[in-house]
Amino acid sequence: MVVYNDKHYDQYFIREFKENIDDIELVWHRDYNDRFIEVLEGNNWRIQFDNDIPKRIYEGDTLYIPKMVFHRLHKGNDQLILKIREI
């Protein structure tokens, strides 16, 4: 099941998680590339890295996620929209 929608642009993509997603669908995973993630919209969402507690993310935050590091999202109160740039 697809839990997000992507819109691709030249050097980044926009990822949107709908507000009606179930938290159980947001699974642990790792990415093949380093990523910079900018939070464009979202209220009370959290990100969790392996062996760490979940940390709240805020609109305007920019996060760095190294390749092959396990992480997951925890659902917030509304939709989440991210701008993702892979390096």
C-alpha positions as CSV (number, residue, x, y, z in Angstrom):
1,M,0.0,0.0,0.0
2,V,1.3,3.4,-0.9
3,V,1.3,5.8,2.1
4,Y,2.4,8.9,0.3
5,N,2.3,10.8,-3.0
6,D,5.4,12.2,-4.7
7,K,5.7,15.1,-7.2
8,H,9.1,15.1,-8.9
9,Y,11.0,18.2,-10.0
10,D,14.5,18.6,-11.4
11,Q,16.5,18.6,-8.2
12,Y,14.0,17.6,-5.5
13,F,10.6,16.1,-4.9
14,I,7.6,16.9,-2.8
15,R,6.2,14.1,-0.7
16,E,2.7,14.3,0.8
17,F,1.3,12.1,3.6
18,K,-2.5,12.4,3.9
19,E,-4.0,13.1,7.3
20,N,-6.1,9.9,7.3
21,I,-3.0,7.6,7.2
22,D,-2.8,5.1,10.0
23,D,0.4,5.3,12.1
24,I,1.0,1.6,11.7
25,E,1.6,2.2,7.9
26,L,4.6,4.4,8.7
27,V,7.2,1.7,8.8
28,W,10.9,1.6,9.7
29,H,13.0,2.0,6.5
30,R,16.3,3.2,5.2
31,D,17.1,5.1,2.0
32,Y,19.8,4.5,-0.6
33,N,20.9,8.1,-0.7
34,D,21.7,10.9,1.7
35,R,18.7,13.2,2.0
36,F,17.9,16.7,3.1
37,I,14.3,17.0,4.2
38,E,12.5,20.3,4.6
39,V,9.2,20.3,6.4
40,L,6.7,22.4,4.4
41,E,3.5,21.5,6.3
42,G,2.6,19.3,9.2
43,N,1.5,19.6,12.8
44,N,2.7,17.4,15.6
45,W,4.6,14.9,13.4
46,R,7.7,13.2,14.7
47,I,10.7,11.4,13.3
48,Q,12.5,8.6,15.0
49,F,16.0,7.2,14.2
50,D,17.2,3.8,15.2
51,N,18.0,3.5,18.9
52,D,16.6,7.0,19.6
53,I,13.3,8.4,20.9
54,P,10.9,10.2,18.5
55,K,11.6,13.9,18.0
56,R,8.9,16.4,16.9
57,I,9.4,18.1,13.6
58,Y,8.2,21.6,12.8
59,E,7.3,23.5,9.7
60,G,10.4,25.1,8.4
61,D,12.8,22.5,9.9
62,T,15.5,21.0,7.6
63,L,16.7,17.5,8.5
64,Y,19.6,15.5,7.3
65,I,19.1,11.8,6.9
66,P,22.2,9.8,6.1
67,K,21.8,6.9,3.6
68,M,21.1,3.4,5.0
69,V,20.2,4.8,8.5
70,F,16.9,3.3,9.8
71,H,14.2,5.8,10.6
72,R,10.4,6.2,10.6
73,L,7.8,8.9,10.9
74,H,5.0,9.0,13.6
75,K,1.7,10.5,12.5
76,G,0.7,14.0,13.5
77,N,-2.6,15.8,13.5
78,D,-2.9,16.6,9.8
79,Q,-1.2,16.0,6.5
80,L,2.6,16.2,6.2
81,I,4.3,17.7,3.2
82,L,8.1,17.4,2.8
83,K,10.5,18.7,0.2
84,I,13.2,16.1,-0.3
85,R,16.6,16.6,-2.0
86,E,18.8,13.6,-2.4
87,I,22.6,14.0,-2.6
